């Protein structure tokens, strides 16, 4: 193995350790209360400037954490859309929104931190703006948006927009509750990724199909 390849692997391992540490600390304590020094120490880095060296600003670090998960979630969603074809019901739409995220989170094992990291980001307007264009946790793909407009022809566009916003908050927060329950060994048996996905889909369908107030 060449020295260049060894060096590249060392850099990749360092970056991975920093991302893991930052994701956990941000999820537990919030993005703005955690320093680069704390992240470096948690990542096992003797050089406390390692975070800035590898990722630049804290905003860049937040973006890198979100992007690390985004590709896996989008791969699952692409597979589901390919299998489903044209969405013909709000239940299929909801499933394509929910299951890629819960399937990815289930694959992370327990404890995981991504759902709680996303909740921290979602609650902060500045951080939300950083990742909203990239992260499927915070935005619908254009195919799904077009499908929902087609499925809800009798609902005003502004009502659909609000209901999609409600859907996002439901999805983010219930993923937080499930992730926390699994990490803590909760006895609430329905807080597992399979049941959470099923329950979310049921509730989202009811929300989307609720009669519009005239």
C-alpha positions in Angstrom: 0.0 0.0 0.0 1.5 3.3 -1.0 2.1 6.1 1.4 -0.4 8.3 -0.5 -3.1 5.8 -0.1 -2.4 5.3 3.6 -2.5 9.1 4.1 -5.9 9.3 2.2 -7.3 6.5 4.4 -6.1 8.3 7.5 -7.7 11.5 6.5 -11.0 9.7 5.7 -11.0 8.0 9.1 -10.3 11.3 10.8 -13.2 13.0 9.0 -15.5 10.1 9.8 -14.6 10.3 13.5 -15.2 14.1 13.5 -18.6 13.7 11.8 -19.6 11.0 14.2 -18.6 13.0 17.3 -20.2 16.2 16.0 -23.5 14.5 15.1 -23.8 13.0 18.6 -22.8 16.2 20.4 -25.1 18.4 18.3 -28.0 16.0 18.8 -27.5 15.9 22.6 -26.6 19.6 23.3 -27.5 21.7 20.3 -25.3 23.0 17.5 -24.4 26.4 19.0 -23.4 25.2 22.5 -20.8 22.7 21.2 -17.3 24.0 20.4 -14.9 22.6 17.8 -12.6 21.8 20.7 -15.2 19.5 22.3 -15.8 17.8 19.0 -12.1 17.2 18.4 -11.7 15.7 21.9 -14.7 13.5 21.5 -13.3 12.4 18.1 -10.0 11.4 19.7 -8.1 14.2 18.0 -5.1 15.6 19.8 -5.1 18.6 17.5 -8.1 20.7 18.6 -8.0 22.6 15.3 -8.8 19.4 13.4 -12.4 20.3 13.0 -11.8 23.6 11.3 -9.0 22.1 9.2 -11.1 19.3 7.8 -14.5 21.1 7.5 -14.1 24.8 7.7 -16.9 26.6 9.5 -19.6 25.1 11.8 -22.1 25.6 9.0 -20.0 23.5 6.7 -19.8 20.8 9.3 -23.6 20.8 9.7 -24.0 20.5 6.0 -21.5 17.6 5.8 -23.4 15.7 8.5 -26.7 16.1 6.7 -25.2 15.2 3.3 -23.6 12.0 4.7 -27.1 10.6 5.4 -28.9 12.2 2.4 -27.4 9.9 -0.2 -28.5 6.8 1.6 -32.0 8.1 2.1 -32.3 9.2 -1.5 -31.1 5.8 -2.8 -33.9 4.2 -0.8 -36.4 6.7 -2.1 -35.3 6.3 -5.7 -35.7 2.5 -5.3 -39.2 2.9 -3.9 -40.3 5.3 -6.6 -38.9 2.9 -9.3 -40.8 0.0 -7.7 -44.0 2.0 -7.2 -44.2 3.8 -10.5 -46.8 6.6 -10.7 -48.2 7.3 -7.3 -52.0 6.6 -7.3 -53.0 7.3 -3.7 -52.0 9.6 -0.8 -51.0 6.4 1.1 -48.4 5.6 -1.6 -47.2 9.3 -1.4 -46.9 9.1 2.4 -45.0 5.8 2.2 -42.5 7.3 -0.2 -42.0 10.2 2.2 -41.7 8.1 5.4 -40.2 4.8 4.7 -36.9 5.9 3.1 -36.1 7.8 6.3 -37.2 5.2 8.8 -35.5 2.4 6.8 -32.2 4.4 6.9 -32.6 5.2 10.6 -33.3 1.5 11.3 -30.1 0.6 9.5 -28.0 2.8 11.8 -28.7 0.6 14.8 -29.1 1.9 18.3 -28.1 4.3 19.6 -28.3 6.6 16.6 -28.3 10.4 16.6 -29.3 11.5 13.1 -33.0 12.1 13.9 -32.2 14.2 17.0 -29.5 16.1 15.0 -32.2 16.9 12.4 -34.5 18.1 15.0 -31.9 20.5 16.3 -31.3 21.8 12.8 -35.0 22.1 12.0 -35.6 24.3 15.1 -32.9 26.8 14.1 -33.9 29.0 11.1 -30.2 29.7 10.1 -29.2 26.0 10.2 -32.4 24.9 8.5 -31.6 27.2 5.6 -28.2 25.7 5.3 -29.4 22.1 4.7 -33.0 22.6 3.4 -31.9 22.5 -0.2 -30.1 19.2 0.3 -31.8 17.2 3.0 -34.7 14.9 2.2 -35.6 15.2 6.0 -36.7 18.8 5.3 -37.9 18.9 1.7 -40.0 16.8 -0.8 -38.6 15.8 -4.1 -40.1 17.4 -7.1 -41.7 14.1 -8.2 -43.5 13.8 -4.9 -44.6 17.4 -4.9 -46.1 17.0 -8.4 -47.8 13.7 -7.4 -49.4 15.3 -4.4 -50.7 18.2 -6.4 -52.3 15.7 -8.8 -53.7 13.5 -6.0 -55.3 16.5 -4.1 -56.9 18.4 -7.0 -59.8 19.5 -4.8 -57.6 21.0 -2.2 -56.2 24.5 -2.5 -52.5 24.8 -3.1 -51.9 26.9 0.0 -53.7 24.2 2.1 -51.5 21.5 0.6 -48.4 23.5 1.4 -49.4 23.8 5.1 -50.3 20.1 5.3 -46.9 19.2 3.8 -45.3 21.4 6.5 -47.3 19.6 9.2 -46.2 16.3 7.7 -42.5 17.3 7.9 -42.9 18.2 11.6 -44.7 15.0 12.4 -42.0 13.0 10.6 -39.1 14.8 12.3 -40.5 14.7 15.8 -41.7 11.1 15.7 -38.3 10.0 14.4 -36.8 11.8 17.4 -39.1 10.0 19.8 -38.4 6.6 18.3 -34.7 7.1 18.1 -34.6 8.2 21.8 -36.8 5.3 22.9 -34.6 2.8 21.1 -31.5 4.4 22.6 -32.9 4.3 26.1 -34.5 0.9 25.9 -38.0 2.2 26.3 -40.8 -0.2 27.1 -43.2 1.5 24.7 -43.4 -1.3 22.2 -44.8 0.7 19.3 -41.8 3.0 19.3 -39.8 1.0 16.8 -39.0 1.9 13.2 -41.5 -0.5 11.6 -44.5 0.6 13.7 -43.5 4.3 13.7 -43.5 4.2 9.9 -46.9 2.5 9.8 -48.4 4.9 12.3 -46.9 8.0 10.5 -48.3 6.9 7.2 -51.8 6.4 8.7 -51.7 9.8 10.3 -50.3 11.6 7.3 -53.0 10.1 5.0 -55.7 11.3 7.4 -54.1 14.7 7.6 -53.8 15.1 3.8 -57.3 13.8 3.1 -59.0 15.9 5.8 -61.9 18.0 4.5 -60.9 21.5 3.7 -62.6 24.2 5.8 -64.6 26.5 3.5 
